[in-house]
């Protein structure tokens, strides 16, 4: 699930912002949750930010938010996820569908 989470926010300058936003929309529609509490906290921030601003946040925005509210455990998880390579288009959708199927079974 960490690759799915990583694919719904901008972590690097080279990330495609439009495709990342599409990933966010697909993930939000899927209604999946996370097993790791810090991932859930990160996802809720990304979701709320995207709903408010109509684009996904970048890693600096996420980091600043959790530094301000003093959530070091979430910051630690962000540091693990942020360097991962995001998935786009078919790769993202395939992984999302696999996770959704796993949850159904």
SVG drawing of the C-alpha trace seen along z (x, -y; Angstrom):
<svg xmlns="http://www.w3.org/2000/svg" viewBox="-16 -25 30 39">
<polyline fill="none" stroke="black" stroke-width="0.4" points="0.0,0.0 2.9,-2.3 3.4,-2.6 -0.2,-3.6 0.1,-6.2 3.3,-7.5 1.6,-7.9 -1.1,-10.3 1.2,-13.2 4.1,-15.0 7.3,-13.8 9.8,-15.0 10.1,-17.8 10.0,-15.2 6.6,-13.8 3.8,-14.5 1.2,-16.6 -1.7,-15.8 -1.2,-12.1 -0.7,-12.3 -4.0,-14.1 -5.7,-11.4 -4.2,-8.7 -5.7,-10.6 -9.1,-10.6 -8.9,-6.9 -7.8,-6.0 -10.5,-8.2 -13.1,-6.5 -11.8,-3.0 -12.6,-3.7 -9.6,-1.7 -8.0,-2.2 -4.6,-1.6 -3.4,0.9 -0.6,-1.4 -2.0,-4.2 0.6,-6.7 -0.4,-5.9 -4.1,-6.6 -3.1,-10.0 -1.0,-10.9 -3.9,-9.8 -6.4,-11.9 -4.3,-15.0 -3.7,-14.4 -7.4,-13.8 -8.5,-16.9 -5.9,-19.0 -6.9,-17.8 -10.6,-18.4 -9.9,-21.9 -7.3,-23.0 -8.3,-20.8 -4.7,-19.5 -2.5,-17.2 0.1,-18.5 3.8,-18.2 6.0,-16.6 7.2,-19.9 3.6,-20.9 2.9,-17.6 6.1,-17.8 5.4,-21.4 1.9,-20.4 3.1,-17.5 6.0,-19.4 3.6,-22.2 1.3,-19.8 4.2,-17.8 3.6,-14.3 7.1,-12.8 5.8,-9.3 4.0,-10.5 7.1,-12.4 9.2,-9.2 6.7,-7.3 6.7,-10.2 10.5,-9.9 10.2,-6.2 7.5,-6.7 8.6,-10.0 11.7,-8.6 9.7,-5.7 9.0,-5.9 5.4,-6.7 3.1,-4.6 1.1,-6.1 -1.7,-5.1 -2.0,-1.4 0.6,-0.5 -1.3,-2.4 -4.7,-1.2 -3.5,2.4 -2.0,2.2 -5.1,0.4 -7.4,3.1 -5.2,5.9 -5.5,4.3 -9.2,3.8 -9.6,7.5 -7.4,8.6 -9.6,6.6 -12.8,8.2 -11.5,11.7"/>
</svg>
